[in-house]
Amino acid sequence: MHLGIAIGLFIVSYLIQLLLCFKTKSTQTKLIPFYFGLAFAFFGLLMYAEIFGDMSTGSFVGNMHILSAIIIWIAVLIIYIGLLLAKITHIIAKAIQRRNDR
C-alpha cells in the first residue's frame, strides 16, 4: 500500500509538471509544483523542530512529530524526482522536435 501511494504521488507530480512544461510559456508558472514542494519541506522542518508543540515527553506520541516530518520529507523527495524527470523528458522532447524540424 505504501508503495502504491509513493508511485501515485510520483505519477501525479510527473504528469502535472510535464503538462505545465508543454503548455505554459512562463518560467514562474512552470515552477509552481517546485514551490509547493518547498512549502511542504519547510512544513516538515517546522514539525521536526517541534514548533507546533513540545512533545518531549519521551513517549511514542512525542516522537510522532519527528516521524511525520520524515514522512513528509520522503514525499517531497518523491515529488522532486517526478519534477526532475518531467523536466528531463521535456528537454529531450524539445531537442528531438528541433532536430526533426531541420
N, C-alpha and C positions, 0 to 999 in steps of 0.2 A: 504494500500500500504506500509506503513512504517513497519507494522508487517511482511509483506511478505519479505521485504528487510532484516529485522532482522533474520527471520527464514532461509532465504537463506544464509546469512553470517554465521550463526551458523552451518548449514549443510555442507557448503563448508569447513570451518575450521575443523570441526569434521572429515570429510572424509579424508582430506589431512593428518591430524595428525594420524589418525588410519592407513592409508596406510604407512606412514613413520614408525610408531611403529612396524608394522608387517614385513615390507620389508627391513629395514635397520638395520645394526648392530652397527653403530657408534652412540654414545650418542649425539655428536655435530650435526649430521645430523638430529636427531630427534628433536632438539631444534630450528631448522630454523624458524618454524612458531612463536615460542615464541620471537625470536629476531626481526622478522618483527612487531609483536605486540608492542614490547618495543620501536621500532623506531617510530611507529605511535603515541604511547603515548607521547614520547618526542616531536614529532612534535606538538601535541596538547598543550603541556606545553609551547612551544615557541609561539604558536598562542595566548594562554591565557595571556602570558606576553607581548604581542604586540611587539614582536621582529621584525616582518615584516612590521612595520609602526605604527606611532602614530595615533590612531583612537579615540582620546578622545574628539571628537567634541560634544559629548552629543546627537548626533542624532542616528537614528536607524542603520545607517551604522557603527557608532562607536562601537556598541555592536555586530556586526557580527563576529568579531574575537572571542569573548567570546562564542557566540552561536556555532560557528564552532568547537571550542575546546571541548565544552561539547558533541557535536555530535560525534566527533572523539573518545572521552573517552568512550562513551556508546558503540560504535562499537568495540573498543578494549576490553571492558568488555565482550561483546558477544563472541568475538573470543576466549578470555581466558577461558570462560565457556565451549566452544566447545573443546578446547585443553585439559582441565582438564577431561571432561567426556570421551574423546577418550583415555586418559591415564588410567583412571579407567577401561574402557572396556578392554583395552589391558592387564592390570594386572589380571582382572578376567578371561579372556580367557586363559592366560598362566597358572593360578592356576588350572583351570578346566582341561587343557591339561596335566599338570603334575600329577594330581590326577588320570586321566584316564590311564596314561602310567604305573602306578604302578601295 
